[in-house]
Amino acid sequence: MPCMGILSRIFDPNPSAEQPDIHFGRFSGKTKTDTRYDEWDKAVEKFEAQSYCTSVCHILEYLTNEPEKNVQYDCKDETVSFQLLQGSKKITGYADQVQIRAIAKIARVAGSPEIGFMRRLLESNYQLKYGRYCLDDEGDIAIMFDSNLADASPYKVFYGLKEIALAADKHDDLLVEEFSGLSPINVGHIIPLPANLRAVKLAYIQETLQGTLHEIDHGKLNPIQYPGGITYLLLNAIYKLDFLVRPEGQTMETIERMHRFYFENSGLNNVQKNHRLIKELKLLLSRPSDKIESEMYRTTSTFSVVSTANHPKLRDIIQGEIHNMDWYFEKRHFSVALAIPGYIVGHALFSFGLPDLDKSLLLLYYQIVEHEYFRDLGFKYPYLSADGKLDQRSIMKAIAAIKDAHLDAHPFLVPNTKLLIFDHMVLFAKSYLIMISNLNLSKTP
């Protein structure tokens, strides 16, 4: 999701200053306008009237996110050709009055297909509901969705396109890295990051991983006696890397794998889970720098990988976790105490597509707490003074700007900034999330 642009102008104390055009976080979908929802209604109406090709055109218009130009299509003479962008992959297709077919090339095969990745694709086919992996006419690995249009309701078309788009975007980098006989294909639309930004992001990944592992190994907290605190350190690290670095490929897969492993019902206790997470973190840290940097690029997406959630969901997450930091702060385990609000923010952004207001406030949290990283990226946010103290005036100004930007949608939005504590970063982090949890986003007082 592109978080900068208008947000950089909101948070910038000097609007005339140029701020870097850097995107943070996963693509979480766009808030659809009434016009877009009208397109969906038209798609359903045209399908029921057996005007199948016109129905597909309305679906494609529904999927279009301005100004990203993620969808291009051409409807004429009862046929439609189209192209969708999903991360590093391009999905092309067509429809007529008989069928719809869409295909995404995943990787180019050099020579004869290897048994290893062919077996992998065969196994992956069982996980698909609408699409299937295949070798296309040119012998490249691809994933395809097709259907008789009379059987392809707008819902089937939407979920079929979404399934192959997400699968193609996820597996292309993983297969190319694992199997030497494969090479990237159809990646001309991705935008590599400048070398200086890749270097800053790589350094941040390494510093975060090293700092987390050092705190676990040499901190005062006993990892066997207090495994919960160690878990917060680990999850906070991977979630903030996911949002702030926005990696692709194997790095992203490692983060997702750690997330899935921790929350799955495996029968393991916290100590055992932490051991596995630490092992994953060390493997990530040991990856060659050039491999990690190659996974840093900008893309455009059509489908969200996360489900949408409203403000009450964020409030429940905050209220369910925030007071777990009290004991760690009282015992002066400040790194662990600060990891808990960090976990809350990161977990919410990783798992859900939140309202724009919540995303703005959580991004501001990171801009304050991770101020050195934003400084290294080239942002000029004066939320900390030269002596490292929180700048109350600048933070209050940023919160007020966010409020003003969202008053049309939330007319009774009044952040209770009196709750904020600026004496200590840990106390500020706690008070800031409590302030967010207390927001009134209703249409009535």
C-alpha positions, 0 to 999 in steps of 0.5 A: 500500500502506498503510505506516502504522498499525502501522508508525507505532506501531512507529517512534514513540518515544512511542506515545501521540503521534498520527502522520499517517495517510499511505500510501506506495508503490504498492499491491502486494497483500496477503499472502493468508491460507490462508483466501483461498487456500482461496477460490481452490481452491473457485473452481476446484472449483466451476468444474469442477463447472459451478457457474459463478456460485458459482465467481465468488463465491469468486473475489470473496472471494479478491480481498477485502482486509480492511479496505479493503472493495475488493470488494462482491458479492451472490450469490443465485439463481444470479446475482452482482452485484459492484463492485471498486475500483481506484485512481480507478476503480470496476468493476461487473459481474454474472454468471449461469449464462450469462455474466460481464460487467464494465465500468469507466467511464473518462470522460464525453464532452461532445458528439460523440466526438473523432476523437483519443481514439477513435483512441487507444482503437482503438489501445489495444484491440490491447494488450488480451487480455481486455477492450475499450474502448467507448462504453457505453449513455450514451455514456461511454468505458468498458472492458469484459470479458465472457465465456461463463461456461462458457469463463471459468475462474477464471484467465480471470476473474481476469486479465480483471478485472485487465486492465480495472481496471488499464487504466481506473485508468491511462488515466482521468486521462491522457485527461481531461487530454489531451482537453478534451471529456472529464471525470472520472466515477465518482470519488466514492470517492476521498479528496482529501488535505488542502490542507496535505499537498498543499502539502508533497508539491508542495514536495517534488516541486519541491525534488527535481526542482530539486535533482537538475537543479542537481546535474547542471548545477552539480555537480563530476561531469562528466555526459559522462565519468561518465553512470552517476552522472547516471543514479543521480541521475535514477532515485533522484529519480523512484523516491523521488517515486513512493514518498513522494508517491504521485502519480496521473495524468500525474505517475505516467505520467511516472515510469513512462515514464522507467522504461520508457525507461531499461530498454528496449533502445533502442540508445541509450547512457547519455549519450543516455538521460540527456538524455531523462530530464533533458528529462522531468524538466524537463517535469514541473517545468514542469507547473502546480502545480494539475495536480500537486496534483489528482493527489494523493488516496487510493484503494483498490485490488484488483490489484497493478501490480507482481509479488511478490518475495522477500528474495533478490531484494532481496539480489541488487539490493543486492549488485549495486549497493551497491559502485558508490557507493564511488568516488563517496564516495572522490572526495567526490561525496556526492550521487551516492554517496547516490543509489546506495543511494537508487536501490536502495531506490526501484527495489526498491519501484517494481518489486516487491511485497516482503515486509512485513519488507523494506518496513518496513526500506526505509520506515525508510531513507526516514524517516531519509534523507528526514527533513525531508520526514517532519517536514514531513508531521507525523511525529515521528521523532527519527532525527536530532538537532537538530544534524543528526547521526544518532541511533543510539539511536533508529535502533537502537530502530526496527530492534529494533521491526521485528525484534520485529514479524516474529519470528513469521514469521522466528524467526531474524531477527537484524539485525546492527546492528554493521555500521551506521556512524553517522558519515556519512549516506552510510556509514550508507546503505551499511551499512544496506543491507548489513545488510538484505542479510545478514538470515536469513529462513529457518525454520532457523538 
